[in-house]
Amino acid sequence: MSLNSVVESVTARIIERSKLSRRRYLALMECNKAQGVSRPHLTCSNLAHAVAAARPSDKDGLMKAQGPNIGIITAYNDMVSAHQPYRHYPEQIKIFAREVGATAQVAAGVPAMCDGVTQGQAGMDLSVFSRDAIAQSTAIGLSHGMFEAVALLGICDKIVPGLLMGALRFGHLPTMLIPAGPMSSGLPNKEKVHVRELYVEGKVGREKLMEAECASYHGAGTCTFYGTANTNQMMAEFLGLMMPDASFIRVNTPLRQAVTQAGVHRLVEVGLKSETPLPLYEIVDEKAIVNAAVGLMATGGSTNHTIHLPAVARAAGIIIDWEDLSRLSDVVPMIAKIYPSGPADVNKFNAVGGLPTVIRELNEAGFLHRDVKTLAKGGIDSYGKRASLNDKNELVYTLSQSSQDDEVIRDIADPFHKSGGIKLVKGNLGRGVYKASAISDDNLTIEAPARVFDTQEAVKEAQHNGELDKDVVVVVRGQGPRANGMPELHALIPPLGVQMAKGYKVALVTDGRLSGASGKVPAAVHVGPEAKVGGPIAKVRDGDMIRLCALTGQLEVLIDEKIWNEREAAHISAEVAGTGRELFAISRHLAPPAEEGASAVLYMMDRELETLGNNPMKETEQ
Ligand SMILES: O=C(O)[C@H](O)[C@@H](O)[C@H](O)[C@H](O)COP(=O)(O)O
């Protein structure tokens, strides 16, 4: 099947737009490879420092650079359930590396914050910016020049994008993401949300709520809904940066361990000084980024990736925007329904076909670029294969079958929706992102008067006081990157869900974010320009009629144009101190819009790189 013409034209657009920045990136990576810091360039003293605490049997190999040395960047901590299993991974990776004549060292630990723990709390204001801290920490770890390959241990929301942003600046190094797998299913996500709504209505108390939360979040592994963390996994497979089928194999199982072992062996095989080196920059190109975007649309993934994918792409010199995503969304059929888009969790999704089935379907129908390089042998085709253990406990890959449950995965000829899960909405209120995959047909268009808020607490209070007992578009502004770091407003979903259950038409419009777990409330999120920089969302007043329509892509305030143009934007003053938020003033000050990735670090990097002219490393005198 030939490549879908829209996928082809969007890719061409991206290649054209990224010409200069991509060329600059590739030139810099070539310089890194040829002249950058690496083991042969280290002095005896440099090397002695690096191996001083190494196991004696590794020392010689490390000093003589006999085999590749894998730099592990780990996001381990034991508060985040998804990352807790990483505790022993570095030791295991070292063993697997030795099996094939290589070594491994932990190059750095990076922070991993949990958006579940910080949801609705001040710490959430650090979340998007933590991605930059992770990228910089990754770069710091890799800057020691000790490594010929990189293993990234990270799963959750900001961690994978941050790790990739950092690693891409060392794109001459072959790099693999190694996941740890999902938690076993607990209380179904839908029931958890139902108990939350009962709590909001005062029908159950805190004890019952706590019981439900703990029955849902009950062990090690990634949360089971298809939120940002699991969307990260999906993307890493579509990018070809993981072992095939690695995403959703249950945590701490023999199959999981076998895939990790095979992954480490493969990484050594494609290490920098090997016969077949596969640098990261050769894998993450414009086509791979488009493949990841196709995966996002086909699976109804997290809206957060409309920020993360542009940021990751930029770290590789590739410029994408929401128009690209929207054009892909128009043609890519949605063939997977995972919570919040449907009742199935990722374990169920995996059991009935998982990502290999989705990738194979899309690939066979011409929605994926096949001429991409991937870490696994066999290119993107190999990601259409399932991993299993044979009766000798050896890892084997076999072509995936058709879906075993068409409520969860559909054949491409009979999709859930003809278009993808995420839409661009735009109009006189700006541009925003809309997750259509979880919205019922009768809620795809909402026209109602606005009620304007500056904080999520104020929304909850108004709901509690019955002030939202009507059709309403709740506008929460002052939540963009420049204002307060762009928190997720997921805690608003239960109260707004209660209003919907009462029969009211409800929508949310915000310059902030929602979570990958948010779904059922119609919402335009990431609306830009954000209120803090005077965007139109700052001009909305209580009672203005707003129309939000996923079918036509409208985000409009229905008001006389002259009155609208003359209206002044409200002044936004968000809370910026306490809980360490004051340390992130520089990020708030410099963050570019969400559509450009909202990364101050990348924004300033690009500005500086632009001044370097043809010399990718040194400033020219101009
Ligand atoms: O996937 C995401 O985008 C999230 O940031 C995610 O981490 C989430 O917010 C919490 O885990 C909430 O989970 P609940 O729906 O259980 O509150």
The ligand as an SDF file (V2000), in Angstrom:
LIG
                    3D

 17 16  0  0  0  0  0  0  0  0999 V2000
   -1.8200   11.1490   32.2360 O   0  0  0  0  0  0  0  0  0  0  0  0
   -1.7050   12.3150   32.5510 C   0  0  0  0  0  0  0  0  0  0  0  0
   -1.6670   13.2510   31.7900 O   0  0  0  0  0  0  0  0  0  0  0  0
   -1.6340   12.6690   33.9650 C   0  0  0  0  0  0  0  0  0  0  0  0
   -0.9050   13.7380   34.2560 O   0  0  0  0  0  0  0  0  0  0  0  0
   -1.7130   11.6450   34.9550 C   0  0  0  0  0  0  0  0  0  0  0  0
   -0.4980   11.4470   35.5340 O   0  0  0  0  0  0  0  0  0  0  0  0
   -2.8770   11.9570   35.8210 C   0  0  0  0  0  0  0  0  0  0  0  0
   -3.1110   13.2940   35.9880 O   0  0  0  0  0  0  0  0  0  0  0  0
   -3.0010   11.3490   37.1150 C   0  0  0  0  0  0  0  0  0  0  0  0
   -2.3930   10.1600   37.2960 O   0  0  0  0  0  0  0  0  0  0  0  0
   -4.4380   11.4210   37.4980 C   0  0  0  0  0  0  0  0  0  0  0  0
   -5.0530   10.2290   37.6070 O   0  0  0  0  0  0  0  0  0  0  0  0
   -6.5580   10.1870   38.1090 P   0  0  0  0  0  0  0  0  0  0  0  0
   -7.4460   10.3030   36.9330 O   0  0  0  0  0  0  0  0  0  0  0  0
   -6.6960    8.8930   38.8210 O   0  0  0  0  0  0  0  0  0  0  0  0
   -6.6970   11.3480   39.0290 O   0  0  0  0  0  0  0  0  0  0  0  0
  1  2  2  0
  2  3  1  0
  2  4  1  0
  4  5  1  0
  4  6  1  0
  6  7  1  0
  6  8  1  0
  8  9  1  0
  8 10  1  0
 10 11  1  0
 10 12  1  0
 12 13  1  0
 13 14  1  0
 14 15  2  0
 14 16  1  0
 14 17  1  0
M  END
$$$$
